[in-house]
Amino acid sequence: MTTADSPNRADGWTAAVRQRLGLGRLLPLGEPADGSWIAERAAAAVLRDAVAGSGAVLGPLRIAPADPDNAPEPVVPGPPSALPPGPLRIEAAFAATARRPLPATADALRAVLLAAAERLGLVVDEVDLRVTELLDEEPERAAPEPAEARAAEADGAAGTAAAGVPGVVCLTRALGSPVHSGPGYVRVELATAGDHRALDVARAVREAVSGAVEGRPAVAVLVTAVVDPDRG
C-alpha cells in the first residue's frame, strides 16, 4: 500500500543503507575476549593519516582477516555482518619516488602501518604492499579530511555510562541506534578521540556499561569514527 509519506520513508531507508555501506567492514579490535569492533572507514583514515608525510602515497587499502577459516567465536554477539575476531591482514598499493630503494620504502611504510594499527588496537599479522606507480617528486603532505561522527543522544543507563567514559567523543547511530539490547547483551556504538587508544576506550566502555545495566550483561562496542581533538 502506498502512503503519502512513502517517498520520505524510502529516502530515509536509502540514506541508512548508504551510511551503513560507508562504514566498510566492521573489523575486530583486540582479542576475541574484547568484544569490540571498529569500522574499516575509521581505521583506514587513521592509517592513511599516519602515512601522510612519509614520502609514499597510499592507494587502495583493504583490511581483512589473515586466516578467516580459523577465526574464533566472539564472546558477545557483534554488529550485523561484523568480521569474527582474529588477526588481520592489511593489503595496500602505494606510489613513491625512486630516490631510495623501493624495498626500503616498503619496509618503512609497513612499519608505519603496523604502528598505527597498534595505536588503535588492531591485531595485524601481515602487511602486504605493492608498488603501483613511480613518482617524479616527493608528494606534499595532504591535510586529512576530518572524521565525521553522527552524534546521538546518550539515553538510558547504558548510553549514559558509555558517554561518560574518557575518550568517548559521542555516541553514534550509523546502524540505527546508539544502544542495541538483546538477550543477555548490550551493544554500544560510539566515536573515540584520536588521542586515546580505541581498544582501551572500548574496554572501559564495556566495563562501565556492564556495571550500569541491571544483570551485568555482556557488552559489545562498535567504534564508527576516530576524531582528532585538534581538528574539532
C-alpha positions as CSV (number, residue, x, y, z in Angstrom):
1,M,0.0,0.0,0.0
2,T,1.3,3.4,-1.0
3,T,1.0,6.2,1.6
4,A,1.7,9.9,1.5
5,D,4.9,9.6,3.4
6,S,6.3,6.6,1.4
7,P,8.9,8.7,-0.5
8,N,10.2,10.1,2.8
9,R,10.5,6.6,4.2
10,A,12.2,5.4,1.1
11,D,14.7,8.3,1.3
12,G,15.4,7.5,4.9
13,W,16.0,3.9,4.2
14,T,18.3,4.7,1.3
15,A,20.3,7.1,3.5
16,A,20.6,4.5,6.2
17,V,21.9,1.9,3.7
18,R,24.4,4.4,2.3
19,Q,25.6,5.2,5.8
20,R,26.0,1.5,6.7
21,L,27.9,0.8,3.5
22,G,30.1,3.8,4.1
23,L,31.4,2.2,7.2
24,G,33.1,-0.6,5.3
25,R,33.9,-3.8,7.0
26,L,33.5,-4.0,10.8
27,L,36.9,-5.1,12.0
28,P,37.6,-6.8,15.3
29,L,39.5,-4.8,17.8
30,G,41.9,-6.6,20.2
31,E,41.4,-10.2,21.1
32,P,38.2,-12.4,21.0
33,A,37.5,-11.6,24.7
34,D,37.5,-7.9,24.0
35,G,34.1,-7.9,22.3
36,S,34.9,-4.8,20.3
37,W,34.9,-3.7,16.6
38,I,35.8,-0.7,14.5
39,A,34.6,0.4,11.2
40,E,37.1,-0.1,8.4
41,R,36.5,3.5,7.2
42,A,37.6,4.8,10.7
43,A,40.6,2.5,10.8
44,A,41.7,3.3,7.3
45,A,41.5,7.0,7.9
46,V,43.9,6.7,10.9
47,L,46.3,4.5,8.8
48,R,46.3,7.0,5.9
49,D,46.9,9.9,8.3
50,A,49.9,8.1,9.7
51,V,51.4,7.6,6.3
52,A,51.0,11.2,5.2
53,G,54.4,12.9,5.1
54,S,56.3,9.5,4.8
55,G,57.2,10.1,1.1
56,A,54.8,7.5,-0.1
57,V,51.2,7.8,-1.3
58,L,48.7,5.1,-0.3
59,G,46.3,3.9,-3.0
60,P,43.6,1.3,-2.4
61,L,43.8,-0.2,1.1
62,R,42.0,-3.3,2.4
63,I,41.9,-4.8,5.9
64,A,40.7,-8.4,6.1
65,P,41.1,-11.5,8.3
66,A,44.5,-13.1,8.0
67,D,43.1,-16.6,8.5
68,P,39.3,-16.5,8.1
69,D,38.9,-20.2,8.2
70,N,40.2,-20.4,11.7
71,A,38.7,-17.4,13.3
72,P,37.4,-17.9,16.9
73,E,33.9,-17.0,18.1
74,P,33.4,-13.6,19.8
75,V,32.4,-13.6,23.5
76,V,29.4,-11.4,22.7
77,P,27.3,-11.0,19.6
78,G,28.8,-8.5,17.3
79,P,27.2,-5.9,15.0
80,P,25.4,-7.3,11.9
81,S,27.9,-8.7,9.3
82,A,30.9,-7.9,11.6
83,L,34.1,-9.9,10.9
84,P,34.9,-12.5,13.5
85,P,37.8,-11.8,15.9
86,G,41.3,-12.8,15.0
87,P,44.4,-11.5,13.4
88,L,44.1,-9.2,10.4
89,R,45.9,-8.6,7.1
90,I,46.5,-5.2,5.6
91,E,46.8,-5.0,1.8
92,A,47.7,-1.7,0.2
93,A,49.1,-0.2,-3.0
94,F,51.4,2.8,-2.9
95,A,53.3,5.2,-5.1
96,A,56.7,6.6,-4.3
97,T,59.8,8.1,-5.9
98,A,62.9,6.0,-6.7
99,R,65.2,8.3,-4.6
100,R,65.7,5.4,-2.3
101,P,65.3,1.7,-2.9
102,L,61.7,0.7,-3.2
103,P,62.1,-2.3,-0.8
104,A,63.4,0.2,1.9
105,T,60.4,2.4,1.2
106,A,58.1,-0.5,1.6
107,D,59.7,-1.6,4.8
108,A,59.3,1.9,6.3
109,L,55.7,2.1,5.1
110,R,55.0,-1.3,6.6
111,A,56.4,-0.2,10.0
112,V,54.3,2.9,10.0
113,L,51.1,1.0,9.2
114,L,51.8,-1.6,11.9
115,A,52.5,1.1,14.5
116,A,49.3,3.0,13.6
117,A,47.3,-0.3,13.8
118,E,48.7,-1.0,17.2
119,R,47.7,2.5,18.4
120,L,44.1,1.7,17.5
121,G,44.2,-1.8,19.0
122,L,44.1,-3.8,15.7
123,V,45.9,-7.1,15.8
124,V,47.7,-7.2,12.4
125,D,49.8,-10.2,11.4
126,E,50.6,-9.3,7.9
127,V,51.1,-6.2,5.7
128,D,51.2,-6.8,2.0
129,L,52.3,-3.9,-0.1
130,R,52.7,-3.4,-3.8
131,V,54.1,-0.5,-5.8
132,T,51.8,0.7,-8.5
133,E,53.4,4.0,-9.6
134,L,56.8,5.8,-9.5
135,L,56.6,9.5,-8.7
136,D,59.0,12.1,-10.1
137,E,58.9,14.2,-6.9
138,E,58.2,13.7,-3.2
139,P,54.5,14.1,-2.6
140,E,53.3,17.0,-0.4
141,R,51.6,16.2,2.8
142,A,47.9,16.5,2.2
143,A,45.6,17.6,5.1
144,P,43.4,14.6,6.1
145,E,39.7,15.0,5.9
146,P,38.2,15.4,9.4
147,A,36.4,12.4,10.7
148,E,32.6,12.7,10.9
149,A,30.6,11.3,13.8
150,R,26.8,11.1,13.5
151,A,26.2,12.1,17.1
152,A,23.3,10.6,19.0
153,E,21.7,11.3,22.4
154,A,23.1,9.4,25.4
155,D,19.8,7.9,26.6
156,G,19.3,5.2,29.2
157,A,21.7,3.7,31.7
158,A,23.9,2.1,29.0
159,G,24.1,5.2,26.9
160,T,24.8,7.5,29.8
161,A,27.5,5.2,31.2
162,A,29.2,4.9,27.8
163,A,29.2,8.6,27.1
164,G,30.9,9.3,30.4
165,V,34.0,7.2,29.7
166,P,37.1,9.2,28.9
167,G,38.0,9.0,25.3
168,V,34.4,8.8,24.1
169,V,33.6,11.8,21.9
170,C,29.9,10.9,21.4
171,L,27.6,8.1,20.9
172,T,26.7,7.5,17.2
173,R,23.9,5.9,15.2
174,A,25.4,4.6,12.0
175,L,23.5,1.4,12.4
176,G,20.3,2.9,13.5
177,S,20.6,3.2,17.3
178,P,23.5,4.1,19.6
179,V,22.4,1.3,22.0
180,H,21.0,-2.1,21.0
181,S,19.9,-4.7,23.5
182,G,19.4,-8.4,23.1
183,P,19.0,-11.4,25.4
184,G,21.9,-11.0,27.9
185,Y,23.9,-8.4,26.0
186,V,24.1,-4.8,25.0
187,R,25.8,-3.2,22.0
188,V,27.0,0.4,22.1
189,E,28.1,2.4,19.1
190,L,30.4,5.4,19.5
191,A,33.2,7.6,18.3
192,T,36.5,7.8,20.1
193,A,39.1,10.6,20.4
194,G,42.2,10.3,18.4
195,D,44.5,10.9,21.4
196,H,43.0,7.7,23.1
197,R,43.6,4.2,22.0
198,A,40.3,3.0,20.6
199,L,40.7,-0.5,22.1
200,D,41.3,0.9,25.6
201,V,38.3,3.1,25.3
202,A,36.2,0.2,24.2
203,R,37.3,-1.9,27.1
204,A,36.5,0.9,29.5
205,V,33.0,1.3,27.9
206,R,32.3,-2.4,28.2
207,E,33.1,-2.3,31.9
208,A,31.1,0.9,32.6
209,V,28.0,-0.3,30.7
210,S,28.0,-3.7,32.2
211,G,28.2,-2.2,35.7
212,A,25.4,0.3,35.0
213,V,22.9,-2.1,33.5
214,E,20.9,-4.4,35.7
215,G,22.1,-8.0,35.5
216,R,25.6,-7.0,34.2
217,P,25.0,-8.1,30.6
218,A,27.8,-8.9,28.2
219,V,28.7,-5.7,26.2
220,A,29.9,-5.2,22.7
221,V,31.3,-2.0,21.4
222,L,31.4,-0.6,17.8
223,V,33.7,2.3,17.1
224,T,32.4,4.1,14.0
225,A,34.8,7.1,13.9
226,V,38.1,8.2,15.4
227,V,38.1,12.0,15.9
228,D,41.2,14.1,16.2
229,P,40.5,16.6,19.0
230,D,42.9,19.1,17.4
231,R,40.7,19.2,14.3
232,G,37.4,19.6,16.2
